[in-house]
Amino acid sequence: MSGPAHPAALGLPRPPFPEIYLRLARTLAARSTCKRLAVGTVITSTDFRKVLAVGYNGNATGLPNTCDRDEPGNCGCLHSEENAVINCDSPRSVEKYAFVTHLPCVACAKRLINLGNVKHVYYWQDYRIRDSVKLLESVGIPVTQVELRD
């Protein structure tokens, strides 16, 4: 019994790591309990060999799996980047990449900055406010939108 054909045998290109980790972030976003927007985050080492942390948006552990309010941008859910930063136990000295389904908000951009040694932020979809791009780039963290091939 053989498994599925190797992608190369089907003439498919090898997927680049940013695409792989953004797909993982998109899968994690499916766990979100936010009513407005499902977001996922993956933090990796810069050689792409280690997943250092993951997160998705939702309420705090032990609280109801729903938003506290219906106000956009103030629903009460923890953001996916915030949960990934909380979950990341790698030292500040370890260089990191962040992969987020949506462009981070300004507060989450600041959280990623404070995580230490984030060298690049990759995202799949735009967020309604783009102020975080300028903020991240002002401290030397490039931001790149990645198109996912389906």
Backbone as ProteinMPNN parsed JSONL, in Angstrom:
{"seq_chain_A": "MSGPAHPAALGLPRPPFPEIYLRLARTLAARSTCKRLAVGTVITSTDFRKVLAVGYNGNATGLPNTCDRDEPGNCGCLHSEENAVINCDSPRSVEKYAFVTHLPCVACAKRLINLGNVKHVYYWQDYRIRDSVKLLESVGIPVTQVELRD", "coords_chain_A": {"N_chain_A": [[0.852, -1.178, 0.0], [0.618, 2.145, -0.873], [1.299, 5.568, -0.059], [0.023, 8.948, -0.514], [0.966, 10.577, -3.581], [4.181, 12.066, -3.916], [4.544, 15.59, -3.694], [6.384, 16.741, -5.531], [6.478, 14.798, -7.481], [4.068, 15.193, -8.63], [4.445, 17.469, -9.965], [4.292, 19.769, -8.461], [5.438, 22.723, -6.82], [7.907, 22.944, -4.172], [6.667, 23.972, -1.092], [7.339, 27.178, 0.311], [8.78, 27.95, 3.544], [7.507, 30.204, 4.944], [4.906, 30.053, 3.874], [4.101, 27.499, 4.721], [4.066, 27.814, 7.545], [2.213, 29.877, 7.807], [-0.044, 28.592, 6.906], [-0.299, 26.742, 8.98], [-0.837, 28.57, 11.039], [-3.3, 29.477, 10.119], [-4.793, 27.139, 10.397], [-4.686, 26.871, 13.192], [-6.177, 29.118, 13.841], [-8.732, 28.231, 13.498], [-9.466, 27.274, 15.937], [-10.209, 29.447, 17.356], [-12.329, 31.349, 19.514], [-13.486, 33.734, 19.171], [-16.091, 35.837, 18.09], [-15.984, 37.65, 15.994], [-13.55, 37.672, 14.443], [-11.341, 35.207, 13.43], [-8.133, 34.397, 14.377], [-4.779, 33.268, 14.02], [-1.507, 32.437, 15.285], [1.937, 31.672, 14.807], [5.086, 31.179, 16.18], [8.409, 30.9, 15.291], [11.783, 29.51, 15.15], [14.496, 31.21, 13.487], [15.676, 29.629, 11.604], [13.699, 28.067, 10.773], [13.338, 25.561, 11.875], [12.229, 25.014, 14.358], [9.186, 25.19, 16.1], [8.327, 27.6, 18.246], [6.234, 28.672, 19.699], [2.636, 28.827, 19.788], [-0.544, 30.367, 19.088], [-3.961, 31.451, 19.396], [-6.902, 33.502, 19.003], [-9.114, 34.282, 21.677], [-11.117, 33.877, 24.669], [-9.876, 34.064, 28.084], [-8.368, 31.239, 29.741], [-10.618, 29.087, 31.343], [-12.681, 30.906, 31.403], [-15.879, 31.737, 29.846], [-16.182, 30.391, 26.532], [-16.396, 32.574, 24.574], [-16.888, 35.897, 23.237], [-16.6, 38.839, 25.324], [-17.895, 41.16, 24.756], [-19.574, 42.837, 21.994], [-18.261, 44.78, 20.592], [-16.244, 45.887, 17.955], [-12.755, 45.36, 17.966], [-12.683, 45.573, 20.668], [-13.608, 43.3, 22.006], [-12.947, 41.778, 24.141], [-11.551, 39.447, 23.949], [-8.449, 37.652, 24.187], [-5.729, 38.334, 22.072], [-4.374, 36.486, 19.284], [-1.6, 36.749, 18.861], [-0.847, 37.72, 21.321], [-1.447, 35.511, 22.971], [0.376, 33.687, 21.86], [2.803, 34.946, 22.514], [2.639, 34.809, 25.309], [2.792, 32.055, 25.538], [5.337, 31.519, 24.646], [8.368, 30.37, 25.617], [10.969, 30.737, 24.976], [14.2, 32.207, 25.314], [14.905, 35.771, 25.266], [17.157, 36.164, 23.746], [17.068, 34.376, 21.639], [16.622, 34.293, 18.2], [13.705, 35.056, 16.318], [10.861, 34.325, 14.18], [7.648, 35.561, 13.323], [4.479, 34.399, 12.428], [1.411, 35.282, 11.281], [-2.073, 35.078, 10.859], [-3.44, 37.391, 10.266], [-2.566, 40.824, 9.765], [-0.873, 42.149, 12.522], [-2.37, 44.06, 15.214], [-1.61, 47.317, 16.621], [-1.077, 47.091, 19.403], [-0.455, 44.361, 19.619], [1.737, 44.268, 17.94], [3.533, 45.679, 19.514], [3.738, 43.856, 21.609], [5.019, 41.746, 20.286], [7.414, 43.026, 19.681], [8.413, 43.392, 22.292], [8.776, 40.747, 22.997], [11.227, 40.121, 22.094], [13.965, 39.982, 19.899], [12.544, 39.357, 17.574], [12.689, 38.874, 14.248], [11.325, 39.099, 11.867], [8.053, 39.641, 10.636], [5.489, 37.846, 9.291], [2.494, 37.836, 7.44], [-0.86, 36.908, 6.431], [-3.449, 38.028, 5.754], [-4.741, 41.381, 5.487], [-5.29, 43.683, 8.203], [-7.838, 45.8, 9.556], [-6.719, 48.155, 10.436], [-3.62, 49.572, 9.747], [-1.425, 50.563, 11.122], [0.527, 49.199, 12.526], [2.511, 48.284, 10.812], [4.282, 50.392, 10.201], [5.187, 50.886, 12.805], [6.469, 48.418, 13.557], [8.454, 48.288, 11.546], [9.876, 50.555, 12.245], [11.478, 49.75, 14.311], [13.134, 48.033, 13.11], [12.023, 45.611, 12.281], [11.054, 43.782, 9.647], [8.031, 43.538, 7.702], [5.984, 41.332, 6.027], [3.576, 40.551, 3.642], [2.119, 37.5, 2.755], [1.039, 35.562, 0.103], [-1.197, 32.924, 0.014], [-1.234, 29.959, -1.722], [-3.885, 28.057, -2.845]], "CA_chain_A": [[0.0, 0.0, 0.0], [1.429, 3.362, -0.944], [0.634, 6.796, 0.371], [-0.191, 9.915, -1.59], [2.138, 10.902, -4.399], [5.01, 13.182, -3.468], [4.194, 16.792, -4.459], [7.301, 16.943, -6.66], [6.078, 13.86, -8.524], [2.873, 15.762, -9.261], [4.831, 18.724, -10.606], [4.007, 20.889, -7.566], [6.662, 23.27, -6.227], [8.053, 22.826, -2.722], [6.151, 25.194, -0.469], [8.297, 27.886, 1.166], [8.436, 27.888, 4.962], [6.465, 31.15, 5.373], [3.591, 29.534, 3.487], [3.793, 26.372, 5.603], [3.716, 28.28, 8.888], [0.958, 30.638, 7.732], [-1.116, 27.58, 6.836], [-0.466, 26.263, 10.343], [-1.528, 29.644, 11.771], [-4.701, 29.464, 9.664], [-5.417, 25.978, 11.036], [-4.861, 27.226, 14.603], [-7.257, 30.111, 13.938], [-10.003, 27.508, 13.558], [-9.771, 27.057, 17.363], [-10.623, 30.724, 17.935], [-13.702, 31.456, 20.01], [-13.934, 35.11, 18.925], [-17.223, 35.875, 17.156], [-15.767, 38.587, 14.898], [-12.413, 37.385, 13.582], [-10.5, 34.098, 13.886], [-6.735, 34.703, 14.076], [-3.806, 32.326, 14.556], [-0.105, 32.875, 15.268], [3.002, 30.694, 15.027], [6.407, 31.778, 16.356], [9.415, 29.878, 14.999], [13.184, 29.912, 15.076], [14.761, 31.818, 12.182], [16.07, 28.601, 10.637], [12.433, 27.381, 10.493], [13.384, 24.184, 12.358], [11.511, 24.825, 15.614], [8.029, 26.0, 16.467], [8.587, 28.041, 19.614], [4.958, 28.92, 20.374], [1.458, 29.04, 18.953], [-1.648, 31.032, 19.769], [-5.164, 31.845, 18.649], [-7.619, 34.462, 19.823], [-10.254, 33.794, 22.441], [-11.174, 34.312, 26.059], [-8.887, 33.467, 28.974], [-8.641, 29.884, 30.218], [-11.582, 28.99, 32.438], [-13.812, 31.801, 31.164], [-16.72, 31.234, 28.748], [-15.578, 30.419, 25.195], [-17.102, 33.557, 23.759], [-16.461, 37.284, 23.469], [-17.257, 39.524, 26.445], [-18.688, 42.255, 24.171], [-19.674, 42.785, 20.529], [-17.59, 45.953, 20.032], [-15.033, 45.553, 17.182], [-11.516, 45.847, 18.564], [-12.798, 45.587, 22.128], [-14.532, 42.208, 22.33], [-12.505, 41.159, 25.379], [-10.734, 38.256, 23.69], [-7.004, 37.78, 24.058], [-5.345, 38.209, 20.671], [-3.554, 35.297, 19.015], [-0.192, 37.095, 19.083], [-0.709, 37.831, 22.779], [-1.376, 34.149, 23.497], [1.643, 33.089, 21.427], [3.871, 35.546, 23.329], [2.498, 34.205, 26.636], [3.199, 30.649, 25.428], [6.724, 31.403, 24.179], [9.32, 30.359, 26.722], [12.338, 30.912, 24.464], [14.836, 33.43, 25.814], [14.929, 36.939, 24.371], [18.331, 36.081, 22.878], [16.771, 33.51, 20.499], [16.0, 35.009, 17.082], [12.393, 34.485, 16.048], [9.953, 34.821, 13.15], [6.238, 35.444, 13.689], [3.569, 34.158, 11.309], [0.092, 35.613, 11.795], [-3.056, 35.048, 9.782], [-3.827, 38.771, 9.967], [-1.609, 41.84, 10.193], [-1.093, 42.449, 13.936], [-2.756, 45.398, 15.642], [-0.484, 48.032, 17.224], [-0.763, 46.519, 20.727], [0.225, 43.075, 19.424], [3.059, 44.587, 17.394], [4.358, 46.021, 20.683], [3.998, 42.604, 22.329], [6.047, 41.029, 19.524], [8.672, 43.756, 19.899], [8.892, 43.095, 23.646], [9.177, 39.342, 23.069], [12.672, 40.176, 21.906], [14.651, 39.323, 18.795], [11.699, 39.0, 16.429], [13.431, 39.367, 13.081], [10.436, 39.294, 10.723], [6.646, 39.286, 10.837], [4.801, 37.467, 8.062], [1.056, 37.732, 7.645], [-1.615, 36.479, 5.271], [-4.502, 38.988, 5.401], [-4.665, 42.697, 6.115], [-6.165, 44.055, 9.308], [-8.511, 47.057, 9.207], [-5.824, 49.263, 10.781], [-2.295, 49.142, 9.309], [-0.405, 51.342, 11.826], [1.578, 48.34, 13.079], [3.599, 48.114, 9.842], [5.235, 51.487, 10.443], [5.755, 50.681, 14.134], [7.417, 47.307, 13.508], [9.59, 48.662, 10.704], [10.654, 51.596, 12.931], [12.45, 49.089, 15.186], [13.933, 47.119, 12.293], [11.364, 44.331, 12.016], [10.326, 43.824, 8.38], [6.682, 42.962, 7.678], [5.729, 40.846, 4.68], [2.329, 39.832, 3.38], [2.359, 36.294, 1.974], [-0.138, 35.014, -0.568], [-1.265, 31.466, 0.128], [-1.808, 29.254, -2.876], [-4.786, 26.986, -2.346]], "C_chain_A": [[0.894, 1.236, 0.0], [0.6, 4.566, -0.541], [0.416, 7.732, -0.805], [1.107, 10.213, -2.329], [2.873, 12.097, -3.808], [4.665, 14.403, -4.315], [5.09, 17.026, -5.678], [6.936, 16.02, -7.819], [4.843, 14.352, -9.273], [3.173, 17.078, -9.968], [4.548, 19.952, -9.756], [5.311, 21.415, -6.973], [6.701, 22.991, -4.721], [7.524, 24.094, -2.091], [7.23, 25.861, 0.377], [7.825, 27.863, 2.621], [7.408, 28.939, 5.398], [5.053, 30.674, 5.019], [3.169, 28.383, 4.408], [3.325, 26.864, 6.968], [2.47, 29.166, 8.898], [-0.23, 29.694, 7.591], [-1.37, 26.984, 8.223], [-1.205, 27.304, 11.186], [-3.012, 29.677, 11.398], [-5.448, 28.282, 10.282], [-5.665, 26.255, 12.515], [-6.003, 28.217, 14.796], [-8.627, 29.446, 14.013], [-10.406, 27.193, 14.999], [-10.275, 28.332, 18.049], [-12.074, 30.668, 18.402], [-14.235, 32.877, 19.858], [-15.028, 35.092, 17.861], [-16.929, 36.707, 15.915], [-14.68, 38.151, 13.929], [-11.572, 36.268, 14.194], [-9.068, 34.341, 13.418], [-5.848, 33.649, 14.728], [-2.396, 32.852, 14.398], [0.811, 31.689, 15.519], [4.3, 31.486, 15.164], [7.434, 30.661, 16.17], [10.822, 30.431, 15.19], [13.442, 30.427, 13.662], [15.308, 30.825, 11.163], [14.882, 27.711, 10.27], [12.36, 25.966, 11.065], [12.555, 23.938, 13.616], [10.304, 25.749, 15.693], [8.214, 26.322, 17.938], [7.309, 28.287, 20.404], [3.853, 29.063, 19.337], [0.403, 29.77, 19.775], [-2.809, 31.262, 18.826], [-5.971, 32.744, 19.569], [-8.854, 33.835, 20.462], [-10.165, 34.287, 23.868], [-10.113, 33.587, 26.883], [-9.338, 32.082, 29.431], [-9.597, 29.915, 31.405], [-12.769, 29.92, 32.304], [-14.649, 31.249, 30.015], [-16.024, 31.39, 27.391], [-16.378, 31.295, 24.25], [-16.531, 34.938, 24.049], [-17.208, 37.852, 24.68], [-18.23, 40.586, 25.938], [-18.716, 42.083, 22.657], [-18.948, 43.932, 19.834], [-16.325, 45.549, 19.268], [-13.791, 46.171, 17.824], [-11.54, 45.882, 20.073], [-13.764, 44.499, 22.587], [-14.156, 41.504, 23.625], [-11.68, 39.915, 25.187], [-9.25, 38.604, 23.742], [-6.663, 37.56, 22.595], [-4.422, 37.014, 20.483], [-2.077, 35.566, 19.27], [0.101, 37.169, 20.58], [-0.592, 36.438, 23.399], [-0.081, 33.465, 23.085], [2.812, 33.638, 22.241], [3.831, 34.962, 24.746], [3.049, 32.774, 26.623], [4.675, 30.466, 25.072], [7.683, 31.476, 25.357], [10.766, 30.42, 26.246], [12.923, 32.209, 24.989], [14.806, 34.555, 24.775], [16.085, 36.859, 23.387], [18.095, 35.216, 21.634], [16.072, 34.331, 19.411], [14.738, 34.268, 16.641], [11.743, 35.103, 14.809], [8.54, 34.635, 13.676], [5.408, 35.324, 12.419], [2.154, 34.321, 11.832], [-0.898, 35.628, 10.636], [-3.445, 36.452, 9.338], [-2.734, 39.726, 10.46], [-1.879, 42.189, 11.655], [-1.583, 43.886, 14.16], [-1.527, 46.047, 16.294], [-0.094, 47.416, 18.577], [-0.039, 45.185, 20.575], [1.588, 43.264, 18.778], [4.008, 44.926, 18.545], [4.682, 44.779, 21.498], [5.091, 41.799, 21.626], [7.407, 41.708, 19.664], [9.246, 43.393, 21.258], [9.263, 41.632, 23.845], [10.686, 39.23, 22.886], [13.139, 39.353, 20.728], [13.724, 38.783, 17.705], [12.324, 39.67, 15.216], [12.549, 39.625, 11.871], [9.029, 38.904, 11.145], [6.052, 39.036, 9.458], [3.312, 37.389, 8.364], [0.375, 37.401, 6.33], [-2.628, 37.549, 4.841], [-4.308, 40.304, 6.147], [-5.637, 42.811, 7.27], [-6.731, 45.429, 8.963], [-7.674, 48.289, 9.523], [-4.395, 48.79, 10.505], [-1.141, 49.867, 10.025], [0.755, 50.489, 12.344], [2.751, 48.158, 12.118], [4.686, 49.151, 10.104], [5.941, 51.3, 11.788], [6.808, 49.568, 14.115], [8.657, 47.676, 12.691], [10.46, 49.728, 11.364], [11.691, 51.002, 13.887], [13.211, 47.99, 14.433], [13.326, 45.753, 12.044], [10.59, 44.448, 10.706], [8.985, 43.097, 8.492], [6.386, 42.583, 6.239], [4.393, 40.136, 4.607], [2.648, 38.684, 2.43], [1.038, 35.805, 1.39], [-0.096, 33.504, -0.431], [-1.93, 30.893, -1.106], [-2.69, 28.153, -2.336], [-4.771, 25.796, -3.219]], "O_chain_A": [[1.824, 1.338, 0.801], [-0.625, 4.579, -0.664], [0.605, 7.345, -1.958], [2.198, 10.111, -1.769], [2.259, 13.018, -3.269], [4.506, 14.28, -5.53], [4.616, 17.457, -6.729], [7.062, 16.392, -8.986], [4.608, 13.966, -10.418], [2.273, 17.725, -10.503], [4.56, 21.07, -10.272], [6.202, 20.627, -6.655], [5.662, 22.823, -4.082], [7.894, 25.191, -2.511], [7.962, 25.175, 1.09], [6.628, 27.768, 2.895], [6.504, 28.603, 6.161], [4.116, 30.879, 5.79], [2.013, 28.309, 4.824], [2.314, 26.394, 7.49], [1.748, 29.202, 9.894], [-1.31, 29.976, 8.109], [-2.518, 26.747, 8.598], [-2.098, 26.957, 11.959], [-3.871, 29.88, 12.256], [-6.615, 28.415, 10.652], [-6.726, 25.919, 13.041], [-6.715, 28.162, 15.799], [-9.576, 30.032, 14.534], [-11.567, 26.877, 15.257], [-10.716, 28.288, 19.197], [-12.926, 30.034, 17.78], [-15.314, 33.193, 20.358], [-14.9, 34.407, 16.846], [-17.558, 36.498, 14.878], [-14.862, 38.249, 12.716], [-11.14, 36.371, 15.342], [-8.812, 34.474, 12.221], [-6.12, 33.192, 15.838], [-2.116, 33.626, 13.483], [0.51, 30.814, 16.332], [4.579, 32.366, 14.35], [7.344, 29.611, 16.806], [11.027, 31.632, 15.364], [12.688, 30.115, 12.74], [15.394, 31.146, 9.977], [15.034, 26.726, 9.547], [11.412, 25.237, 10.77], [12.211, 22.796, 13.919], [10.395, 26.939, 15.391], [8.254, 25.423, 18.778], [7.288, 28.135, 21.625], [4.102, 29.377, 18.173], [0.456, 29.785, 21.005], [-2.647, 31.264, 17.606], [-5.753, 32.752, 20.78], [-9.532, 32.99, 19.878], [-9.248, 35.025, 24.229], [-9.525, 32.608, 26.423], [-10.533, 31.794, 29.498], [-9.405, 30.678, 32.352], [-13.765, 29.755, 33.009], [-14.181, 30.38, 29.279], [-15.361, 32.395, 27.137], [-16.953, 30.828, 23.267], [-15.776, 35.115, 25.004], [-18.305, 37.403, 25.015], [-19.24, 40.883, 26.576], [-17.968, 41.276, 22.104], [-19.013, 44.046, 18.61], [-15.426, 44.939, 19.847], [-13.779, 47.35, 18.177], [-10.527, 46.187, 20.702], [-14.623, 44.732, 23.437], [-14.942, 40.721, 24.157], [-11.153, 39.369, 26.156], [-8.847, 39.711, 23.385], [-7.246, 36.692, 21.946], [-3.762, 36.582, 21.428], [-1.376, 34.721, 19.827], [1.157, 36.737, 21.042], [0.263, 36.209, 24.255], [0.506, 32.733, 23.883], [3.712, 32.888, 22.619], [4.877, 34.656, 25.317], [3.691, 32.34, 27.58], [5.203, 29.36, 25.189], [7.8, 32.511, 26.014], [11.688, 30.181, 27.026], [12.213, 33.209, 25.098], [14.697, 34.313, 23.573], [16.005, 37.428, 22.298], [18.853, 35.316, 20.669], [15.059, 34.981, 19.668], [14.7, 33.039, 16.594], [12.03, 36.242, 14.439], [8.258, 33.671, 14.388], [5.615, 36.063, 11.456], [1.734, 33.588, 12.727], [-0.591, 36.133, 9.556], [-3.744, 36.676, 8.165], [-2.066, 39.454, 11.457], [-3.019, 42.501, 11.999], [-1.254, 44.797, 13.4], [-0.511, 45.38, 16.492], [1.092, 47.242, 18.858], [0.896, 44.905, 21.325], [2.507, 42.49, 19.047], [5.163, 44.499, 18.541], [5.788, 44.66, 22.026], [5.976, 41.241, 22.273], [8.433, 41.035, 19.754], [10.439, 43.114, 21.369], [9.999, 41.31, 24.778], [11.332, 38.35, 23.455], [12.769, 38.189, 20.571], [14.088, 37.849, 16.991], [12.466, 40.892, 15.173], [12.975, 40.303, 10.936], [8.835, 37.961, 11.911], [6.103, 39.893, 8.576], [2.918, 36.923, 9.433], [0.945, 37.583, 5.254], [-2.653, 37.933, 3.672], [-3.792, 40.344, 7.264], [-6.663, 42.133, 7.316], [-6.148, 46.147, 8.151], [-7.893, 49.353, 8.943], [-3.998, 47.725, 10.976], [0.002, 49.789, 9.576], [1.848, 51.006, 12.574], [3.872, 47.905, 12.559], [5.865, 48.816, 10.212], [7.146, 51.528, 11.899], [7.919, 49.762, 14.607], [9.782, 47.4, 13.108], [11.656, 49.807, 11.082], [12.669, 51.664, 14.235], [13.847, 47.132, 15.043], [14.031, 44.828, 11.64], [9.574, 45.141, 10.654], [8.834, 42.162, 9.279], [6.519, 43.406, 5.334], [4.106, 39.239, 5.399], [3.349, 38.861, 1.434], [0.046, 35.656, 2.104], [0.921, 32.876, -0.725], [-3.034, 31.286, -1.484], [-2.276, 27.396, -1.459], [-5.466, 24.818, -2.943]]}, "name": "protein", "num_of_chains": 1, "seq": "MSGPAHPAALGLPRPPFPEIYLRLARTLAARSTCKRLAVGTVITSTDFRKVLAVGYNGNATGLPNTCDRDEPGNCGCLHSEENAVINCDSPRSVEKYAFVTHLPCVACAKRLINLGNVKHVYYWQDYRIRDSVKLLESVGIPVTQVELRD"}
